[in-house]
């Protein structure tokens, strides 16, 4: 599973990264989380609003920070 957190490094981006890691830990899934702060790369991935979360090259979250429980559901759906 390839996971990227997209954003300039603001508090929402950091919170999204921490919650994503917590969700992965609760699900016993090992995955590395790559931080993307380069705007041109974010645009090339199709991001319109930060923060964003990309799983296996698909944007699954943008413009808000989901709860850990919501992230678990998102991760579960992407791993099917």
SULVENLIN-V260404 format. One record per pair of residues at least 24 apart in sequence whose C-alpha atoms are under 6 Angstrom apart, sorted by the first residue. I is the first residue (numbers start at 1). J is the second residue. Records with the same first field share a line. If there is no record, write none. Layout:
I=J  J
//
This chain:
2=55  56
3=33  54  55
4=33  34  35  53  54
5=35  52  53
6=36  51  52
7=37  50  51
8=37
13=51
16=65
19=68
23=68  72
//
